[in-house]
Structures are given as C-alpha cells and as structure tokens.
Amino acid sequence: MTVFAVEYVYDAATAAVRDEFRPAHRAWLGSLAEEGTVLASGPVDSGAGALLILVAEDQPALDALLREDPFQINGAVAQTSAREWSPVIGRFSEFVS
C-alpha cells in the first residue's frame, strides 16, 4: 500500500455546500478510518481547505476513492492535489510497504 497526502482547497463561494454535506463527508471519512484507509483528516488554514492522509494501492485507486467523497460529488472542493508520501518516522511509517 502507498500512503498519500491529499490536500483539498475550498472556495468561499461553496461554504453552504460544505455545510450541507459535511455530515455525509465526515461519515464517509469515518467509515474509511474504521477500515484503515484514512489515517488522519482535518481542516487546515481556518477551514480554507483540508489535509487527508490515506492509504491506497496506487494513484488510480486513490482517485477512484476520492470521487466517492460527498464533498467531491457535490462540488464542494475547488482543487485537489495528492502526493505519495513516505513517512519514515512516527505512527504512519508502519503503513509504508
């Protein structure tokens, strides 16, 4: 498995959309956390975006997974970037194969 650092950037114009779909977004993330796919997630920059740390088989699998996010489905995310991350120290290092 590969660890990915995913950054969501939000647009102020979609704040109402995020408010509406936040419960579904968090439930989706919570279920992924329970199965071990989401290692951590939370807002950054006073809510201007979010950082998600996930594990996936590869980039296409990650992309498919992110398309299931209620925020993505409903246009709440202005920009998404994902990078492979190789944590070598700390809790997340156990997930690097």
N, C-alpha and C positions, 0 to 999 in steps of 0.2 A: 504494500500500500504506500501511497505517497501522501505526504502532508501538504496542504495548500493553505496559503494565507489569501483570503478573499476580502477585497475592500469594496464596500458599497458606498457610492456617493449619492446623496439625495438632493433634490431641487426643492427649494422652499415652496414652490407652486404645488407640490404634491403632498404637502403636510396633511391635508384632510384625508387623502387616500391612505397614507401611512397610519393615521389614527384609526381609520375604519378597519384596516386589515391587519393591524398589529397583533390582535389576539390570535388570528389564524397563523400569522407569520411565526409568532413565538411558540404556538402549539406544534407547528411543523418542525421548528428547530429543536424543541424539546423532545419530540419523538426520535429525531436523528441523534440527539445526545444520548438518549437511553440505549440506542443500538450501537453507540460508539463512533458514529460518523462525524458528529460535531464535537470537537474537543473544547471549544470555547466560542463565545459570541457576545457581542455587546456594542453599544453605541460609542462613537468617538466624536471629538470636536463638538461637544454640546448638542449632539443629535444631528449634525450635518452629514453623518454617514455612519457606517458600522464596519467592524472587523470581525470576520468569521474565520476560525481555524477548523478545517475539515480534513478528513482522510478520504481518499478515493483511489480507485485502481489506476486511473490516468486522467488526463485533461478532458477527453470526451465524456468520460463517466461523470466527472465533476460538472461539466457544462450541462449535461442532461439532468443531473440532480438539481442544480440551481434553477433550471427552468420550471421546477415544481414549486418553488417558493411563492407563496401567495403575494408577496411584495413584487416579485418579478412578473407574475401573471397579470397583476392589476396595474402595472406601470408606475409603481412607487419608487423604483430605483432609476436614477438618471444615468449612472455609469457603474459598471462592474469591472474590476480587474482581479485577476487571480495569478498567483505565482507559486511555483513549487517552493517549498521551504524545507530545509534540512536542519531541524533543531538538534544540536549535539549535546547540549547540557540542559538538564531540567526535566520536568514531568513529561513534556511532549516528545522527548528523544526516544522513548520506547516505541513510538509509532512509526519510526523511520525504518524501512526494510533495507 
